[in-house]
Amino acid sequence: MNKHETINYIEFPAENIQETKQFFTQVFNWNFEDFGPEYAAFSDQGINGGFFKSTLKANTSKGSALIVFYSDNLEATYKKIEHFGGKIIKPIFSFPGGRRFHFTEPSGNEFAVWSDKSI
């Protein structure tokens, strides 16, 4: 159900939509609906959204917002991301409230994963 004046949808650029879809399907078990060759939508992931064809990249070094996933097992998620073609750009580090790491997916967008669970 849509709620008045809340974040409803988020979109990301993706240079290679097929590789990006494959990565998120393998690592996070996402499902996609294609809307032509230049757009793929996802749903039921905490927020709905999509990827549009673009050479741009969402990156915090350029002022982009950081989307952060939660994991019950940070090390296992880290290994899956590496295994399926993600690049770790900030290894696991502690911060007030837990631990996290940053990665890029195959199209180069930056994301993070955090956990409040210790090893």
C-alpha positions in Angstrom: 0.0 0.0 0.0 1.3 3.4 -0.9 1.7 5.9 2.0 1.3 9.6 1.6 4.7 11.5 1.4 6.9 8.5 2.0 9.7 7.1 -0.2 8.0 4.9 -2.7 10.4 3.9 -5.4 14.1 4.1 -6.1 16.0 3.9 -9.5 19.6 3.2 -10.3 21.7 3.5 -13.4 23.1 0.3 -14.9 25.5 0.1 -17.8 24.8 -3.7 -18.1 21.3 -4.4 -17.0 21.6 -8.2 -17.6 24.8 -8.5 -15.5 23.3 -6.3 -12.7 20.0 -8.4 -12.7 22.0 -11.6 -12.6 24.1 -10.3 -9.7 21.2 -9.3 -7.5 19.3 -12.5 -8.3 22.3 -14.6 -7.3 23.3 -12.7 -4.2 20.0 -11.3 -2.8 17.4 -13.6 -4.5 15.7 -10.7 -6.3 13.2 -11.1 -9.1 12.9 -8.7 -12.0 10.3 -7.6 -14.5 11.7 -6.2 -17.7 10.1 -3.2 -19.4 11.9 -3.2 -22.7 15.7 -3.7 -23.1 16.6 -0.5 -21.1 14.6 -1.0 -17.8 14.2 -3.7 -15.2 12.1 -3.3 -12.1 12.4 -5.2 -8.8 9.9 -5.4 -5.9 9.5 -6.8 -2.4 13.0 -5.8 -1.3 12.1 -3.3 1.4 11.4 -0.8 -1.3 10.5 -1.2 -5.0 12.7 0.1 -7.7 14.4 -0.5 -10.9 17.6 -0.1 -13.1 17.7 2.0 -16.2 20.2 1.8 -19.0 23.0 4.4 -18.4 26.7 4.8 -18.2 26.4 6.7 -14.9 27.1 5.1 -11.6 25.7 5.8 -8.1 28.7 6.4 -5.9 29.1 8.1 -2.6 32.4 9.8 -3.7 30.2 11.7 -6.1 27.5 12.6 -3.6 25.1 9.7 -4.2 23.0 8.4 -1.4 24.1 5.1 0.0 21.7 2.2 0.0 22.5 -0.2 2.9 21.4 -3.9 3.1 21.1 -5.8 6.3 22.6 -9.2 6.9 22.4 -11.7 9.7 25.8 -13.1 8.6 28.0 -10.4 7.3 30.9 -12.7 6.3 28.7 -15.0 4.3 27.1 -12.1 2.4 30.6 -10.7 1.8 31.7 -14.0 0.2 28.6 -14.2 -2.0 29.1 -10.7 -3.3 32.7 -11.5 -4.2 31.8 -14.9 -5.7 29.1 -13.5 -8.0 31.1 -10.6 -9.4 30.8 -7.8 -6.9 33.8 -5.8 -5.9 34.5 -5.0 -2.2 35.6 -1.3 -2.0 35.6 -1.0 1.8 36.3 -4.2 3.7 34.4 -5.0 6.9 34.8 -2.3 9.5 33.1 -1.5 12.8 30.9 1.6 13.4 28.6 2.6 16.3 25.9 0.0 16.2 27.6 -2.8 14.2 29.9 -3.7 11.4 29.6 -3.1 7.6 31.3 -3.1 4.2 30.8 -1.4 0.9 30.8 -3.0 -2.5 30.0 -2.2 -6.2 27.8 -4.4 -8.3 28.7 -5.2 -12.0 27.5 -1.9 -13.3 29.5 0.0 -10.7 26.9 1.2 -8.3 28.0 1.4 -4.7 26.0 -0.3 -1.9 26.8 -1.4 1.7 25.8 -4.3 3.9 25.7 -4.0 7.7 25.0 -6.3 10.6 24.5 -5.8 14.3 25.6 -9.5 14.8 29.2 -10.2 15.9 31.3 -13.0 14.3 
